[in-house]
């Protein structure tokens, strides 16, 4: 699958009263990249699907659920 983490640099102007805080990171979930669901996608077992919250491993994302959670 494609990478999930992206970043961009915040720009600050000369007259900007707030200093730039550097890079901003964000996640784009894998389901945003699929236009259609392909036939024959690999599936988790029922137990794993309940654990991960998704049936297909290609659509699972390991991003942190809360700020600071790793």
C-alpha positions in Angstrom: 0.0 0.0 0.0 1.0 3.6 -0.2 2.5 5.5 2.7 0.1 6.9 5.3 2.0 9.6 7.0 2.4 13.0 5.3 3.9 16.3 6.4 4.1 19.9 5.4 6.0 22.9 6.6 4.0 25.8 8.0 5.0 29.1 6.4 5.4 32.3 8.4 5.6 35.7 7.0 7.7 38.6 8.2 4.8 40.3 9.9 3.3 37.1 11.3 2.9 37.6 15.1 3.1 33.8 15.8 6.4 31.9 15.1 6.2 29.0 12.8 5.8 25.7 14.7 7.7 23.6 12.1 6.4 20.5 10.4 2.8 19.3 10.7 2.2 15.6 10.4 -1.1 13.9 9.5 -2.4 10.5 8.5 -4.4 9.7 5.3 -6.1 6.3 6.0 -5.6 3.6 3.4 -9.3 3.5 2.4 -8.9 7.0 0.9 -6.6 5.6 -1.8 -8.9 2.8 -3.0 -11.3 3.8 -5.8 -13.0 0.4 -6.0 -12.7 -2.7 -3.9 -10.6 -5.3 -5.7 -11.6 -9.0 -5.9 -9.6 -11.4 -3.9 -8.3 -9.0 -1.3 -6.6 -10.9 1.6 -8.9 -11.1 4.7 -8.2 -11.3 8.4 -9.6 -14.3 10.3 -12.8 -13.4 12.1 -11.0 -13.1 15.4 -8.3 -10.7 13.9 -11.0 -8.7 12.1 -12.7 -8.0 15.4 -9.3 -7.1 17.0 -8.3 -4.7 14.2 -11.8 -3.4 13.4 -11.5 -4.1 9.7 -11.8 -7.2 7.5 -9.0 -6.5 5.0 -5.4 -6.0 6.1 -4.8 -3.6 3.2 -7.4 -1.2 4.8 -5.9 -1.4 8.3 -4.0 1.6 9.6 -1.8 1.6 12.7 -2.1 5.3 13.3 -2.3 6.5 17.0 -5.9 6.9 18.2 -5.1 9.8 20.6 -2.5 12.6 20.5 0.8 11.3 21.8 -0.2 7.6 21.7 2.4 5.5 20.0 
